Amino acid sequence: MLKKQYHQDTLTATQLFGNNFEDTLQEYILANRIDVLAMITYPRNFWDRLFHPSITKRMSYHTQIPLLAIPASTVF
């Protein structure tokens, strides 16, 4: 849908695999000279926040490029 709306080839979605999320993503960023990283955040309850720390927050400390955190809509 986004490729149809934006005719230039500036948007890329990739699925990565690895043992450590932050390191795998950082390696991909360096190898492909990525300019900005966009991540989607989802609303979570107290227990989820307590026992499952935010990956987006961890990446904000780990990455050297700008990070855009987009809150997900709960209404589909």
C-alpha positions in Angstrom: 0.0 0.0 0.0 2.8 2.5 0.9 4.8 1.7 -2.2 1.7 2.5 -4.4 1.2 5.8 -2.6 4.9 6.8 -2.5 6.3 6.1 -5.9 10.0 6.5 -5.0 11.9 3.6 -3.6 12.7 5.2 -0.3 10.7 2.9 2.0 11.9 -0.6 2.8 10.5 -3.2 5.2 12.7 -6.1 6.2 12.3 -9.1 8.5 15.5 -9.9 10.4 16.6 -13.0 12.3 19.2 -13.3 15.0 19.9 -14.3 18.6 20.2 -10.7 20.0 17.7 -8.2 18.6 19.7 -5.1 19.2 22.9 -6.4 17.8 21.2 -7.9 14.7 19.4 -4.7 14.0 22.5 -2.6 14.5 24.5 -4.9 12.1 21.7 -4.4 9.5 21.8 -0.6 10.0 25.5 -0.4 9.5 25.6 -2.8 6.5 22.8 -1.0 4.6 23.7 2.6 5.7 20.2 3.2 7.2 19.4 6.9 7.9 16.4 6.5 10.4 14.9 3.6 12.3 11.1 3.5 12.8 9.6 1.2 15.4 5.9 0.7 16.4 5.0 0.7 20.1 2.0 -1.0 21.5 0.1 -0.1 24.6 0.8 -2.6 27.5 -0.5 -3.1 31.0 1.5 -2.8 34.2 2.6 -6.4 34.4 3.8 -6.5 30.7 5.8 -3.4 31.3 7.3 -4.8 34.5 8.3 -8.3 33.1 8.8 -7.4 29.4 10.9 -4.2 29.0 10.3 -2.2 25.9 12.4 -3.1 22.9 12.0 0.3 21.5 13.3 1.9 24.6 16.3 -0.5 24.6 17.0 0.5 20.9 16.9 4.2 21.8 19.9 3.6 24.0 21.6 1.2 21.6 21.4 2.9 18.1 23.4 5.8 16.8 20.8 6.9 14.2 17.5 8.7 14.9 14.7 6.5 16.1 11.1 7.3 15.4 8.7 5.6 17.8 5.2 5.3 16.3 2.3 4.4 18.7 0.1 1.7 17.3 -3.6 2.4 17.0 -5.7 0.0 19.2 -8.7 0.5 16.8 -8.5 -1.6 13.7 
